[in-house]
Amino acid sequence: MNLQELFKAVGKQIFVKYYYYFKDSRNYSVSDIVDIIEEDYTEKSKRSRTGHARMIFNNSWNIEALKIISNSNVPIETIHECKKILAEELANINKTESKNKISNEFLKKLLSKNNIEYKSLKNSFYEINLSDNKYLLKCRTYNNNYTFVTKSEIPELSDNVLIALVEWQNEQPISLYLIPISEWNTGKWNILKDKDYEGLKSEPEWGIDINQSNKYELNNFQFSKFINTFKEKENKKIIEEIERSEEKETEKQALIKVRLGHSKLREDIIKRKSKCEICGINHNKLLIASHIKPWAKSDNFEKLDIANILLLCSMHDALFDKGLISFDDNGKILISKELNEKEQALVNINEDSCISIVSDKQKEYLKYHRNNVFIA
């Protein structure tokens, strides 16, 4: 049916008068609207008008319908009400489009901040890479109590498809949650709704229905938790690969540096520091993620703690590993007596060399190095 045929089936005045009831298929069933319609129609007629009115919404013809009715030969009261509804709907569309644009920018900013490569696709979809896995994100704005994604957009419940839910407060985005679409199939969460609208015209959807009693469930999907989980998996993979090695200790140390040299940890360090902390050389192939507290003496957290890593060139990494240099709590270099002045000059260090200390935790690691590795 075209729009003119639907107008005849519904009635223009009826469409305007009950516009918001027809629109809200989530809260008002056909039976609810049959009880709401005041006009002296038969129940069959009321059901028919409701069904045809919702066809207008399902085809996204409601704005066009309001524009047509505003210039139709209907009572002036209906025209005034129609124009009022049309103005509200257009304002909501503009506001929603603006919010969605800001939500998408917020998402991209967080991905970039966490060094996650992404590719922008159509309709607020993004492809991201984490470790060796590809994920598809759908960005949605959470402003009121309910938001959704139609099942036609995401037909399958997959672990690799995520809803990127951007929470707004005081007219600005404040938080990001990543919800795997497969979670809708677990039955664990009160906030996740699988809606098929059987018997209604609304399109089936994956809904997120949040209120004060269940909002705590969102904490399970915080962006930071999701990212940390993947970092932990990657770190565990690195540690297990190295610990399984049957190489001699000296060869194992070489394996550590090779493996870290291709890891996300090294990428993160280079993006933060970009050059050797002693001499300033910035050629990536010459930079090494160097442990302060040795790998063999570190627990699993310390092994891949960024505070336990210095970014050094290959020469200064060797000096640091062998205990021929270290640093005090202010970052000033300590040079072993085993290195004479000529050797110090050849390896480009002197008593004025220093590094920047990034945290108290790093001071603890350097203290360990001075006490257990450094040759005074």
RODOMI-368504 format. One record per atom (N, C-alpha, C): residue in three letters; x, y, z. Coordinates in steps of 0.001 Angstrom, whole numbers, plus 500000, padded with zeros to 6 digits. Layout:
<palos>
alaXYZ;...
</palos>
This chain:
<palos>
met500840498799500000;met500000500000500000;met500871501245500000;asn500418502276499245;asn501148503534499283;asn500585504434500387;leu501184505605500548;leu500798506469501663;leu499357506950501540;gln498926507283500342;gln497556507762500162;gln496538506680500526;glu496869505443500174;glu495970504333500513;glu495933504108502026;leu497072504292502678;leu497112504146504134;leu496331505266504818;phe496401506480504257;phe495607507594504794;phe494120507237504803;lys493656506649503700;lys492243506279503594;lys491872505224504630;ala492811504300504874;ala492534503217505818;ala492552503693507264;val493356504717507562;val493492505197508938;val492586506393509210;gly492632507360508286;gly491970508648508510;gly492996509659508994;lys493089510786508301;lys494134511768508629;lys493962512327510039;gln492724512638510412;gln492493513191511751;gln492856512166512839;ile492488510905512579;ile492799509848513543;ile494312509682513665;phe495007509735512539;phe496459509582512554;phe497109510651513420;val496650511892513307;val497223512996514090;val496820512882515557;lys495566512595515802;lys495054512577517173;lys495753511505518023;tyr496030510348517434;tyr496623509237518198;tyr498052508939517734;tyr498670509945517187;tyr499998509803516578;tyr500989509108517510;tyr501136509609518740;tyr502159509075519645;tyr501824507668520138;tyr500552507327520200;tyr500183505957520562;tyr500523504998519429;phe500205505418518185;phe500549504584517035;phe502062504391516934;lys502799505436517246;lys504262505410517119;lys504904504480518149;asp504373504460519367;asp505012503755520479;asp504525502314520564;ser505011501474519653;ser504572500081519636;ser505181499263520768;arg506217499814521431;arg506831499078522535;arg505966499109523786;asn505283500221523972;asn504491500391525192;asn502988500270524972;tyr502573500356523706;tyr501131500294523420;tyr500862499239522358;ser500205498168522767;ser499829497119521823;ser498600497563521046;val498246496771520036;val497028497076519264;val495812497077520184;ser495763496117521093;ser494624496049522031;ser494562497273522924;asp495738497775523350;asp495764498991524182;asp495153500163523425;ile495514500289522157;ile495041501435521371;ile493552501307521046;val493100500070520858;val491655499853520655;val490882500434521830;asp491397500257523044;asp490735500801524242;asp490881502313524337;ile491951502877523753;ile492227504315523857;ile491403505129522856;ile491206504593521657;ile490476505346520620;ile489054505630521092;glu488710506911521080;glu487420507361521633;glu486291507275520609;glu486627507343519343;glu485607507373518304;glu484769506097518293;asp483558506237517797;asp482591505131517830;asp482778504215516620;tyr483962503573516591;tyr484228502594515546;tyr484056501200516136;thr483903500227515260;thr483888498843515728;thr485307498449516157;glu485412497411516946;glu486741496948517362;glu487567496553516148;lys486928495925515155;lys487653495526513941;lys488209496742513217;ser487411497816513167;ser487852499038512496;ser489018499677513247;lys488939499690514576;lys490024500271515378;lys491329499498515182;arg491220498174515136;arg492410497358514927;arg493006497599513532;ser492123497719512562;ser492576497954511195;ser493275499304511083;arg492693500342511672;arg493284501680511612;arg494659501689512311;thr494721500996513454;thr496002500936514184;thr497066500211513364;gly496697499087512783;gly497643498324511972;gly498146499117510780;his497247499817510105;his497652500610508941;his498462501845509355;ala498123502435510510;ala498904503585511000;ala500343503156511284;arg500493501988511848;arg501844501516512166;arg502625501127510915;met501918500808509843;met502602500578508572;met503275501865508095;ile502652503000508391;ile503252504292508022;ile504582504470508752;phe504601504134510040;phe505842504252510825;phe506877503215510381;asn506428501983510134;asn507358500941509732;asn508058501263508419;asn507382502017507561;asn507973502431506286;asn508672503783506375;ser508741504325507613;ser509369505641507850;ser508721506738507015;trp507418506649506876;trp506669507661506121;trp505999508679507041;asn506255508582508352;asn505500509430509280;asn505771510924509088;ile507021511295508805;ile507328512717508600;ile506657513227507334;glu506740512433506273;glu506081512816505021;glu504571512915505221;ala504030511988506011;ala502590512001506283;ala502184513286507005;leu502981513692507994;leu502668514918508734;leu502735516145507822;lys503705516157506927;lys503823517302506000;lys502615517385505077;ile502151516233504612;ile500986516216503725;ile499734516672504467;ile499535516145505664;ile498339516489506438;ile498324517974506791;ser499518518559507031;ser499604519981507380;ser499054520876506277;asn499024520357505059;asn498518521143503917;asn497257520531503316;ser496569519720504134;ser495372519039503656;ser494107519788504053;asn493013519373503464;asn491705519936503787;asn491120519185504977;val491657519494506169;val491193518905507430;val490907520063508391;pro490188519824509483;pro489894520909510430;pro491154521643510879;ile491012522940511134;ile492166523766511501;ile492838523268512772;glu492043522725513700;glu492630522189514932;glu493581521031514626;thr493207520191513677;thr494056519069513278;thr495340519582512622;ile495222520626511793;ile496405521199511140;ile497359521777512173;his496837522504513157;his497692523075514213;his498416521973514995;glu497659520944515366;glu498263519834516115;glu499303519112515261;cys498982518936513979;cys499901518258513064;cys501213519034512927;lys501111520341512773;lys502319521172512636;lys503153521152513924;lys502477521104515050;lys503170521028516331;lys503956519714516429;ile503299518597516069;ile503965517296516114;ile505131517270515134;leu504921517817513930;leu505967517821512908;leu507194518591513395;ala506973519750514019;ala508101520545514538;ala508872519767515603;glu508146519069516479;glu508790518276517532;glu509605517130516929;glu509028516468515934;glu509713515327515312;glu510985515776514575;leu510903516893513856;leu512081517397513142;leu513173517828514116;ala512752518446515228;ala513731518851516250;ala514398517623516863;asn513611516579517115;asn514166515343517685;asn515128514670516721;ile514788514708515433;ile515673514110514427;ile517014514826514412;asn516969516157514406;asn518212516946514395;asn519033516691515655;lys518348516634516797;lys519035516405518063;lys519648515012518108;thr518894514022517631;thr519390512644517616;thr520584512503516687;glu520494513094515503;glu521613513015514553;glu522860513667515126;ser522674514797515809;ser523810515492516414;ser524429514645517528;lys523584514050518366;lys524086513208519452;lys524801511972518915;asn524225511369517890;asn524857510185517319;asn526221510523516740;lys526322511685516119;lys527612512113515557;lys528642512293516675;ile528233512928517769;ile529141513144518898;ile529507511812519552;ser528532510897519661;ser528805509573520235;ser529845508824519405;asn529715508914518094;asn530688508252517219;asn532081508845517377;glu532160510161517525;glu533460510800517728;glu534058510394519076;phe533208510277520086;phe533638509847521419;phe534216508433521350;leu533538507556520627;leu534009506174520460;leu535367506155519762;lys535488506891518670;lys536747506889517907;lys537892507460518734;lys537587508466519539;lys538615509066520393;lys539139508055521412;leu538231507281522015;leu538650506277523004;leu539442505148522339;leu539035504752521150;leu539781503716520440;leu541197504185520132;ser541304505423519663;ser542629505972519343;ser543488506113520589;lys542870506571521672;lys543597506755522927;lys544183505449523427;asn543488504344523150;asn543953503034523596;asn544715502286522506;asn545138503041521483;asn545961502474520399;asn545280501301519709;ile543975501395519537;ile543217500358518847;ile542917500835517427;glu543421500121516458;glu543178500492515068;glu541722500196514715;tyr541101501123513977;tyr539710500916513580;tyr539496501385512144;lys538464500831511556;lys538061501214510210;lys536594501605510258;ser536288502815509835;ser534902503291509841;ser534132502675508674;leu532989502092508987;leu532102501530507971;leu530828502368507909;lys529825501919507218;lys528578502677507106;lys527710502498508342;asn526800503458508544;asn525754503347509570;asn526284503101510975;ser527341503822511353;ser527915503758512704;ser528500502399513048;phe528932501642512035;phe529657500395512259;phe531151500652512131;tyr531926499904512926;tyr533387500012512892;tyr533984498619512951;glu535109498457512266;glu535883497224512371;glu537144497525513154;ile537396496731514217;ile538596496950515027;ile539402495663515100;asn540688495806515397;asn541582494665515568;asn542106494648516997;leu541917493518517671;leu542462493314519010;leu543204491995519015;ser544498492064519314;ser545352490881519211;ser545229490326517792;asp544841489084517666;asp544707488480516340;asp543243488415515904;asn542365489118516588;asn540931489009516327;asn540358490294515734;lys539403490117514832;lys538665491251514276;lys537284491316514915;tyr536842492530515214;tyr535530492738515821;tyr534766493798515046;leu533452493626515029;leu532566494600514416;leu531824495329515517;leu531926496660515542;leu531243497476516543;leu530083498220515910;lys528982498313516638;lys527858499163516255;lys527683500210517338;cys527880501467517000;cys527785502549517989;cys526332502946518205;arg525934502971519489;arg524586503418519854;arg524688504408521007;thr523740505345521048;thr523703506351522106;thr522695505940523167;tyr523144505943524427;tyr522246505644525553;tyr522002506947526306;asn520778507455526164;asn520448508745526773;asn519262508614527718;asn518279507848527303;asn517111507638528148;asn517181506238528751;asn516066505554528810;asn516072504231529419;asn516252503104528407;tyr515993503391527128;tyr515945502300526162;tyr516630502683524861;thr517397501757524331;thr517935501890522981;thr517975500497522376;phe518181500418521072;phe518096499109520422;phe518858499117519106;val519086497907518596;val519615497699517258;val518694496701516573;thr518258496999515364;thr517358496075514680;thr518088494789514310;lys517352493703514334;lys517947492405514011;lys518349492311512544;ser517764493148511710;ser518173493139510302;ser519592493686510145;glu520014494559511079;glu521374495089511051;glu522383494058511566;ile521980493349512617;ile522858492320513210;ile522023491058513389;pro521957490220512353;pro521061489057512408;pro521555487903513267;glu522879487789513482;glu523411486629514184;glu524022486996515531;leu523892486091516500;leu524472486285517826;leu525920485804517809;ser526832486730517594;ser528246486379517441;ser529087487033518525;asp530145486317518973;asp531071486885519959;asp531880488040519374;asn531969488096518057;asn532810489099517409;asn532040490337516966;val530777490445517373;val529985491642517103;val529630492282518435;leu529930493559518577;leu529747494255519846;leu528898495504519665;ile528033495753520632;ile527327497033520685;ile528192497990521495;ala528617499085520874;ala529393500116521567;ala528407501148522083;leu528040501016523353;leu527002501852523954;leu527638503077524618;val527326504254524090;val527864505505524630;val526824506127525557;glu527196506244526822;glu526286506805527823;glu526445508321527887;trp525308509007527927;trp525285510471528025;trp524775510914529387;gln525316512029529837;gln524844512656531064;gln525079514154530945;asn524093514944531317;asn524195516408531206;asn524609516847529804;glu523958516225528816;glu524147516588527407;glu525553516371526876;gln526272515390527432;gln527585515052526882;gln527906513583527158;pro528688512942526277;pro529043511534526486;pro530024511386527641;ile529808510377528485;ile530662510215529665;ile531297508823529765;ser530655507792529177;ser531166506434529356;ser530905505606528106;leu531718504561527961;leu531545503635526846;leu531473502212527384;tyr530519501459526858;tyr530366500048527220;tyr530396499217525933;leu531050498069525993;leu531096497153524854;leu530368495866525226;ile529246495627524563;ile528407494472524896;ile528411493494523714;pro529001492314523880;pro528952491311522801;pro527507490944522489;ile527166490893521225;ile525783490605520855;ile525386489204521299;ser526365488325521495;ser526076486962521963;ser525491486943523370;glu525697488024524136;glu525175488079525508;glu523647488078525542;trp523004488453524434;trp521541488430524388;trp521010487001524460;asn521865486034524194;asn521433484642524161;asn521659483920525485;thr522292484607526459;thr522652483928527708;thr521536483940528744;gly520664484918528679;gly519608485035529687;gly520098485532531033;lys521350486008531100;lys521953486424532374;lys521594487849532763;trp521241488680531776;trp521173490122532035;trp519754490659531900;asn519314491384532923;asn517988492000532880;asn517922493164531898;ile519072493776531606;ile519071494955530729;ile518949494584529245;leu519231493332528899;leu519238492933527487;leu517905492274527125;lys517249492820526103;lys515926492351525706;lys515942491867524258;asp515417490660524066;asp515247490095522722;asp513779490299522346;lys513520491269521454;lys512140491638521148;lys511800491300519701;asp510794490436519547;asp510337490065518206;asp509007490728517842;tyr508290491263518828;tyr507015491948518606;tyr506039491091517805;glu505863489867518246;glu504959488959517539;glu503556489546517488;gly502975489518516314;gly501629490057516134;gly501600491545515890;leu502764492200515993;leu502852493641515752;leu503666493891514491;lys503642495134514042;lys504335495479512800;lys505776495929513029;ser506158496137514294;ser507496496641514564;ser508560495609514188;glu509699496104513741;glu510793495222513327;glu511474494621514557;pro511790493333514523;pro512486492689515656;pro513800493405515976;glu514169493407517268;glu515352494178517669;glu516035493564518883;trp517310493915519030;trp518077493638520244;trp517994494897521093;gly517290494826522214;gly517051496007523035;gly517938496071524264;ile518211497292524699;ile518935497540525953;ile518038498426526801;asp517454497848527826;asp516439498517528641;asp517003498744530046;ile517344499973530368;ile518080500279531598;ile517227501129532537;asn517237500764533816;asn516603501589534842;asn517484501563536088;gln517060502249537114;gln517894502384538319;gln518137501046539021;ser517207500104538865;ser517362498828539560;ser518311497867538849;asn518549498083537547;asn519411497133536833;asn520634497781536185;lys520795499086536360;lys521895499782535679;lys523266499241536095;tyr523370498683537301;tyr524642498141537778;tyr525187497065536840;glu524299496410536082;glu524743495362535164;glu525667495905534074;leu525507497184533760;leu526360497787532728;leu527838497734533103;asn528114497740534402;asn529518497734534855;asn530291496534534327;asn529587495445534032;asn530247494247533514;asn530778494451532099;phe530319495509531436;phe530691495733530037;phe531483497016529846;gln532063497545530914;gln532859498769530794;gln533970498585529777;phe534185499618529000;phe535219499592527958;phe536580499213528525;ser536929499811529665;ser538240499552530263;ser538384498082530647;lys537318497476531172;lys537365496059531538;lys537576495188530310;phe536877495528529253;phe536979494754528024;phe538405494803527469;ile538966496001527412;ile540317496171526885;ile541335495485527784;asn541185495635529096;asn542129495002530023;asn542108493483529907;thr540923492928529658;thr540815491482529483;thr541657491019528299;phe541609491788527212;phe542389491410526045;phe543878491605526268;lys544226492666526994;lys545640492860527307;lys546167491729528175;glu545335491292529135;glu545741490182529997;glu545929488897529192;lys545029488659528234;lys545151487466527391;lys546415487524526554;glu546700488696525991;glu547904488842525169;glu549156488678526024;asn549120489297527214;asn550269489175528113;asn550492487725528533;lys549395487033528852;lys549493485632529262;lys550079484782528143;lys549669485093526917;lys550182484353525767;lys551691484550525616;ile552148485791525803;ile553580486088525710;ile554351485336526795;ile553845485434528029;ile554533484797529163;ile554605483289528975;glu553474482670528570;glu553454481216528412;glu554410480763527310;glu554474481527526229;glu555368481161525130;glu556819481169525592;ile557177482186526369;ile558556482302526834;ile558861481264527899;glu557920481080528845;glu558166480149529938;glu558240478698529446;arg557559478399528341;arg557602477037527792;arg558922476736527094;ser559641477806526764;ser560886477629526018;ser561889476793526820;glu562556475870526125;glu563579475031526762;glu564982475557526485;glu565048476776525991;glu566351477369525694;glu567132477625526979;lys568435477774526819;lys569271478172527942;lys568859479573528384;glu569252479914529615;glu568811481183530186;glu569198482376529320;thr570431482382528789;thr570862483526527965;thr570042483604526687;glu569716482430526111;glu568920482416524892;glu567473482778525186;lys567007482402526384;lys565645482760526773;lys565516484276526906;gln566533484925527435;gln566505486380527540;gln566412487013526162;ala567081486426525184;ala566992486929523813;ala565576486733523274;leu564962485583523593;leu563589485322523161;leu562622486346523763;ile562838486695525018;ile561999487698525664;ile562025488997524876;lys563209489433524509;lys563335490710523807;lys562741490634522406;val562904489482521735;val562328489322520406;val560810489345520489;arg560258488586521463;arg558788488508521588;arg558190489845521981;leu558820490520522942;leu558325491842523330;leu558478492838522191;gly559480492606521352;gly559719493503520228;gly558605493493519209;his557739492476519257;his556613492402518338;his555278492496519079;ser555314492968520295;ser554102492974521115;ser553435494340521155;lys552182494310521632;lys551425495545521817;lys552068496403522895;leu552711495751523877;leu553373496490524956;leu554433497414524390;arg555251496894523470;arg556298497721522886;arg555676498887522102;glu554596498600521367;glu553922499668520618;glu553448500772521556;asp552856500355522687;asp552367501341523662;asp553513502195524197;ile554655501546524493;ile555808502271525044;ile556348503262524032;ile556473502807522776;ile557014503688521733;ile556095504880521498;lys554787504663521546;lys553868505776521347;lys553954506775522484;arg554298506309523692;arg554427507204524847;arg555789507893524878;lys556825507163524502;lys558188507682524706;lys558918507989523405;ser558762507171522387;ser559204507391521005;ser560713507355520755;lys561541507363521803;lys562994507367521582;lys563715506767522781;cys565005506443522578;cys565817505919523676;cys565850506936524800;glu565592506468526005;glu565482507385527137;glu566832507954527581;ile567904507387527066;ile569235507892527429;ile569824508774526332;cys569888508250525110;cys570589508992524051;cys569662509714523083;gly568383509341523073;gly567430510048522223;gly567279509497520823;ile567968508430520475;ile567809507863519139;ile566365507371518974;asn565768507629517797;asn564345507317517632;asn564051506365516476;his565052505638516018;his564834504651514959;his564190503409515581;asn562957503097515160;asn562191502020515795;asn562914500683515838;lys563665500370514782;lys564329499073514727;lys565481498960515716;leu565896500086516281;leu567006500067517237;leu566529500190518685;leu565203500271518873;leu564657500467520218;leu564182499149520818;ile564460498982522111;ile564157497730522813;ile563393498035524098;ala562346497222524358;ala561629497302525632;ala562461496551526669;ser563132497285527543;ser564114496703528461;ser563558496627529882;his563602495426530477;his563098495254531841;his564031495905532867;ile563421496565533840;ile564197497109534958;ile564447495985535970;lys563372495425536492;lys563482494230537315;lys563484493043536361;pro564509492219536355;pro564632491168535344;pro563412490256535269;trp563156489760534072;trp562037488858533804;trp562006487692534784;ala563115487059534971;ala563178485860535819;ala562826486148537272;lys562977487390537700;lys562702487766539092;lys561336488428539254;ser560627488620538149;ser559338489325538189;ser558179488338538247;asp557080488772538903;asp555864487958538825;asp555165488290537506;asn554043487617537244;asn553388487787535947;asn552956489229535683;phe552523489922536719;phe552148491321536534;phe553373492164536206;glu554428491975536960;glu555639492774536784;glu556297492533535430;lys556168491314534909;lys556804490987533640;lys556339491885532509;leu555069492296532561;leu554535493112531475;leu553952494425531985;asp554410494864533167;asp554019496160533708;asp554812497243532986;ile554116498192532398;ile554791499228531612;ile555743500059532480;ala555483500132533805;ala556388500872534705;ala557709500130534892;asn557718498834534558;asn558921498018534694;asn559719497982533388;ile559390498869532474;ile560029498868531163;ile560670500228530888;leu561909500192530424;leu562555501377529862;leu562682501169528363;leu562519502239527606;leu562727502163526165;leu564157502616525885;leu564992501674525464;leu566415501946525272;leu566866501471523897;cys567923502078523407;cys568542501566522192;cys569296500284522544;ser569697499540521540;ser570320498239521789;ser571590498351522639;met572395499393522434;met573620499563523213;met573305499812524688;his572406500750524954;his572110501090526343;his571292500006527033;asp570522499246526242;asp569831498087526805;asp570852497063527313;ala571908496826526546;ala572939495868526958;ala573651496341528221;leu573969497637528286;leu574630498187529479;leu573738498037530712;phe572463498302530545;phe571521498240531660;phe571325496792532112;asp571182495872531150;asp571003494451531471;asp572195493871532223;lys573374494301531839;lys574594493770532450;lys574945494449533767;gly574136495436534158;gly574393496111535428;gly575512497132535367;leu575878497549534158;leu576955498535534023;leu576446499961534178;ile575133500141534108;ile574516501438534420;ile573230501182535193;ser572801502174535950;ser571503502172536607;ser571097503624536812;phe570046503850537597;phe569551505215537789;phe569069505389539222;asp569257506615539764;asp568759506887541112;asp567297507307541042;asp566724507667542187;asp565295507990542241;asp564932509256541479;asn565917510051541128;asn565662511259540335;asn565930511038538849;gly566316509814538490;gly566576509499537094;gly568014509750536660;lys568876510205537588;lys570275510468537248;lys571021509146537076;ile571862509073536042;ile572565507827535727;ile573608507479536783;leu573748506207537053;leu574816505651537889;leu575665504781536980;ile576963505001536966;ile577854504285536052;ile578800503394536844;ser578862502132536441;ser579735501167537118;ser581206501571536960;lys581979501267537996;lys583417501539537946;lys584123500660536907;glu583417499644536428;glu584007498776535414;glu584148499468534058;leu583422500580533884;leu583519501343532634;leu584434502543532835;asn585543502601532113;asn586423503766532230;asn585895504913531362;glu586528506072531463;glu586043507263530767;glu586007507066529256;lys587021506385528700;lys587049506162527263;lys585872505291526831;glu585606504241527593;glu584487503356527273;glu583151504080527429;gln583051504940528436;gln581828505724528618;gln581570506605527407;ala582642507210526887;ala582501508077525713;ala582075507267524497;leu582645506071524353;leu582316505232523196;leu580849504792523203;val580289504588524390;val578883504151524466;val577935505315524741;asn578465506526524613;asn577638507736524664;asn576898507918525990;ile577636507773527095;ile577069508094528405;ile578077508938529178;asn577556509737530107;asn578406510486531026;asn577596510768532278;glu578206511392533251;glu577560511590534552;glu576348512519534487;asp576182513220533372;asp575013514097533228;asp573820513395532569;ser574024512152532106;ser572916511420531469;ser571813511145532497;cys570583511163532025;cys569458510912532955;cys568232510448532178;ile567259509925532915;ile565963509544532344;ile564864510228533166;ser563646510224532638;ser562496510759533376;ser561812509624534122;ile561586509811535402;ile560878508815536214;ile559385509063536072;val558614508025535708;val557198508224535415;val556276507938536601;ser556771507213537629;ser555878506865538738;ser556686506366539926;asp556039506329541084;asp556661505759542281;asp556935504269542081;lys556064503608541312;lys556258502189541047;lys557552501965540280;gln557837502864539334;gln559086502733538592;gln560298502944539500;lys560160503817540485;lys561240504009541456;lys561531502709542207;glu560457501959542525;glu560635500678543226;glu561402499696542353;tyr561050499650541073;tyr561760498754540161;tyr563230499161540030;leu563490500469539948;leu564877500941539829;leu565669500641541102;lys565003500726542250;lys565672500379543509;lys566100498916543480;tyr565218498060542976;tyr565568496637542860;tyr566780496478541943;his566787497192540833;his567895497089539870;his569201497546540514;arg569166498648541254;arg570399499158541906;arg570930498143542907;asn570002497510543658;asn570420496618544745;asn570801495216544273;asn570267494804543111;asn570446493403542722;asn571105493190541367;val571165494213540539;val571730494055539197;val572957494941538983;phe572846496160539424;phe573894497146539166;phe575221496747539836;ile576290496919539076;ile577651496673539590;ile578249498039539932;ala578310498340541188;ala578736499695541613;ala580195499990541244;
</palos>
